[in-house]
Amino acid sequence: MTTANQKQGIILFAHGSRDPLWAKPIEAIAHEVSRASPACTVRCAYLELMLPTLESVVTELALLGIGQIRITPMFLGVGKHAREDLPEIAKALQSAHPHIRFDLMPSIGEHPKLIATIASIVTKHL
């Protein structure tokens, strides 16, 4: 259960890429989330090919006294990483940080509002 004065964190968890420009949209979303929720500490983390890792971001947030962390997978498709890898990583994180409440959200690509927004953008000039 979250208390009113418990510090909260949000991690946008993405795949990662060798191209540093790939992360710009994820970082832009993090900036908007921070602006919309200034009481939350917002970070990006990556599965592979980029830093920081999810594990290092959770360690950072733990050191900041964050008591609840929402992990939002920034995957459009629900492949092996979202279905299998991330739940295993989250389980290990919970074991390593039992004092933190972790909320693992569904992949962003499953959200009806995102699907509707993308469809609206695609069909705007039809």
DATABEL-V458792 format. One record per pair of residues at least 24 apart in sequence whose C-alpha atoms are under 6 Angstrom apart, sorted by the first residue. I is the first residue (numbers start at 1). J is the second residue. Records with the same first field share a line. If there is no record, write none. Layout:
I->J, J
This chain:
6->67
7->66, 67
8->40, 66, 68, 69
9->40, 41, 42, 69
10->42, 69, 70, 71
11->42, 43, 44, 71
12->44, 72
13->44, 45, 46, 72, 73, 74
14->46, 74
15->46, 47
16->46, 48, 49, 50
17->49
18->49
67->100
68->100, 101, 102
69->102
70->102, 103
71->104
72->105
73->107
74->108
75->107, 108, 109
76->109
77->109
